[in-house]
């Protein structure tokens, strides 16, 4: 739990350093993109520290493309 708290604290420090210059330059898109990636990174790292199993993105890719691969293989053989 201490590790998760550390991750959140470091994430807050990063946000406090990175957002003000972006606000000053009025870069709204960059602020949104930075915020989304920061939230995703903080969440994933917290889940890793809590030892919660995170499914691999490769599984989703395999599920989506395996039927296409099988169909092409049958077509070409």
Secondary structure, DSSP 8 states (H G I E B T S, - for coil): -HHHHHHHHHHHHHHHHHHHHHHHTT-HHHHHHHHHHHHHHHHHHHHHHTT-----HHHHHHHHHHHHHHHHHHHH-
